[in-house]
Amino acid sequence: MQKEELHHFDKTFEKVDYSDKQIYSREFENCTFINCDFSKSRFIESIFTDCIFSNCNLSMTKFAETAIKDVKFENSKLTGVDFSECNKFMFSANFYTCLMNYCLFQDNNLTKTIFKKCKIEESNFLDLDLSQSVFDDCDLNLSIFDNCDLTKTDFTNSHNITLDPEKNKFKRTKFSSTGALGLLNKYDIEII
């Protein structure tokens, strides 16, 4: 019987179906995942470093104490992912053209994170450092930001932004003139 490999370096995984599986203590470094299905999978105490997920389904995937370091998600589905379960000390990721509805980011350090052309509806950003992050052409409909550091965060090209200025830290945060109106939603006023 062949022993299952625990460490994967410089590999490409293509069209792998690992949906609804549990993956324990695996290490992936400089690996690329293309058209893979990890939906409802559970990664436990694993490590992803310098990896790319391209056209993958990671809906409802769990990352229990899993390190995500310098990981790029592109054209992938991440619906319902609870990123607060990830290892807090080793979290850095960027997201390009991803579906990220119903996600939870809490207590993560998301400094300088890029969200580009993502649909991030009804997601929660709670107790985060999002300073210097970029939300470029993202739909943030019904997403909640609470107790976030948004210093120098760029929302210029995004839409459906609702932020409570009394519950978040703003300094040199960038908005378009229409996006800035989302700062007034809580006051139930009409702007004509």
C-alpha positions in Angstrom: 0.0 0.0 0.0 1.4 3.4 -1.0 1.8 6.0 1.7 -0.2 9.3 1.0 2.0 12.3 0.3 1.9 15.1 2.9 4.1 17.7 1.3 3.5 19.0 -2.2 5.9 21.4 -3.8 5.8 23.0 -7.3 2.9 20.8 -8.5 -0.2 21.5 -10.6 -3.5 19.8 -9.7 -6.0 19.9 -12.5 -9.7 18.8 -12.4 -9.3 17.2 -9.0 -12.6 16.4 -7.3 -12.1 16.6 -3.6 -15.6 17.7 -2.7 -16.9 16.8 0.7 -13.5 15.4 1.9 -11.3 16.0 4.9 -7.7 16.8 4.3 -5.4 16.7 7.4 -2.0 18.3 7.9 -1.0 18.7 4.2 1.5 21.3 3.0 1.2 22.9 -0.4 4.0 25.2 -1.6 4.0 27.0 -5.0 1.2 24.7 -6.2 -1.5 25.6 -8.8 -5.0 24.2 -8.6 -7.0 24.5 -11.9 -10.7 23.6 -12.3 -10.7 21.7 -9.0 -13.7 21.0 -6.8 -13.1 21.4 -3.1 -16.8 22.3 -2.2 -17.7 21.3 1.3 -14.2 20.0 1.9 -12.5 20.5 5.3 -8.8 21.4 5.4 -7.5 20.8 8.9 -4.1 22.2 10.1 -2.8 22.4 6.5 -0.5 25.0 4.9 -0.9 26.8 1.5 2.1 29.0 0.6 2.4 30.8 -2.7 -0.4 28.9 -4.3 -2.9 29.7 -7.0 -6.5 28.5 -7.2 -7.9 29.1 -10.7 -11.5 28.3 -11.7 -12.0 26.3 -8.6 -15.1 25.6 -6.5 -14.3 26.2 -2.8 -17.9 26.8 -1.8 -18.5 26.0 1.9 -14.9 24.9 2.3 -13.6 24.9 5.8 -10.0 26.0 6.6 -9.7 24.9 10.3 -6.4 26.3 11.6 -5.1 26.2 8.1 -2.4 28.7 7.0 -3.1 30.7 3.8 0.0 32.6 2.9 0.4 34.6 -0.3 -2.4 32.7 -2.0 -4.1 33.9 -5.1 -7.8 33.0 -5.9 -8.9 33.8 -9.4 -12.2 33.1 -11.2 -13.2 30.9 -8.3 -16.3 30.3 -6.2 -15.8 30.9 -2.5 -19.5 31.1 -1.4 -20.0 30.6 2.3 -16.3 30.4 3.3 -15.5 31.2 6.9 -12.0 32.7 6.7 -12.0 33.4 10.4 -11.2 29.7 10.9 -7.8 30.1 9.2 -4.6 30.4 11.0 -4.5 34.1 12.1 -0.8 34.6 12.0 -0.3 33.3 8.5 -3.1 34.8 6.4 -2.5 36.7 3.2 -4.5 36.3 0.0 -5.8 38.2 -3.0 -9.0 37.6 -4.9 -9.6 38.3 -8.6 -13.0 37.8 -10.3 -14.3 35.6 -7.5 -17.8 34.9 -6.2 -17.6 35.5 -2.5 -21.1 35.8 -1.2 -21.9 34.9 2.4 -18.2 34.8 3.5 -16.9 35.7 6.9 -13.7 37.5 7.6 -13.1 38.1 11.3 -10.0 38.8 13.3 -7.8 38.3 10.1 -5.1 40.7 9.1 -6.2 41.7 5.6 -3.7 44.6 5.2 -3.0 45.3 1.5 -5.4 42.6 0.3 -6.7 43.0 -3.3 -10.3 42.2 -4.2 -10.7 42.8 -7.9 -14.0 42.4 -9.8 -15.4 40.2 -7.1 -19.1 39.7 -6.1 -19.0 40.0 -2.3 -22.7 40.1 -1.3 -23.9 39.6 2.2 -20.4 39.0 3.5 -19.2 40.1 6.9 -15.9 41.9 7.6 -15.6 42.1 11.4 -12.8 43.2 13.7 -10.3 43.5 10.8 -7.3 45.5 9.7 -8.2 46.2 6.0 -5.8 49.2 5.8 -4.3 49.8 2.3 -6.6 47.1 0.8 -8.2 47.6 -2.6 -11.8 46.8 -3.5 -11.6 47.3 -7.3 -14.9 47.0 -9.2 -16.5 44.9 -6.5 -20.2 44.5 -5.7 -20.5 44.8 -1.9 -24.3 44.6 -1.7 -25.5 44.0 1.9 -22.0 43.3 3.1 -21.2 44.5 6.7 -18.1 46.2 7.9 -17.9 46.4 11.6 -14.9 47.5 13.7 -12.5 47.6 10.7 -9.5 49.7 10.1 -10.1 51.2 6.7 -7.1 53.5 6.6 -6.1 54.2 3.0 -8.5 51.5 1.8 -9.6 52.1 -1.8 -13.3 51.6 -2.6 -13.2 54.0 -5.6 -14.6 51.7 -8.3 -16.8 49.5 -6.1 -20.6 49.8 -5.7 -23.4 49.0 -3.2 -21.1 50.0 -0.3 -22.7 50.5 3.1 -20.3 51.5 5.9 -21.1 52.9 9.3 -18.5 55.7 10.0 -19.2 55.3 13.8 -18.2 51.6 13.8 -15.1 51.7 11.5 -11.8 53.7 11.4 -11.4 55.9 8.4 -8.4 57.9 7.4 -7.6 58.8 3.8 -10.1 56.1 2.7 -11.0 56.5 -1.0 -14.5 56.5 -2.4 -16.2 57.6 -5.6 -18.7 60.4 -5.1 -21.6 57.9 -5.4 -19.9 55.3 -3.3 -19.4 57.8 -0.5 -23.2 58.0 -0.2 -23.1 54.5 1.4 -21.7 56.2 4.5 -25.0 57.9 5.1 -27.3 54.9 4.8 -27.8 54.5 8.5 -29.2 58.0 8.8 -32.3 57.2 6.6 -32.0 60.4 4.6 -32.8 61.2 1.1 -30.2 62.8 -1.2 -31.7 64.5 -4.3 
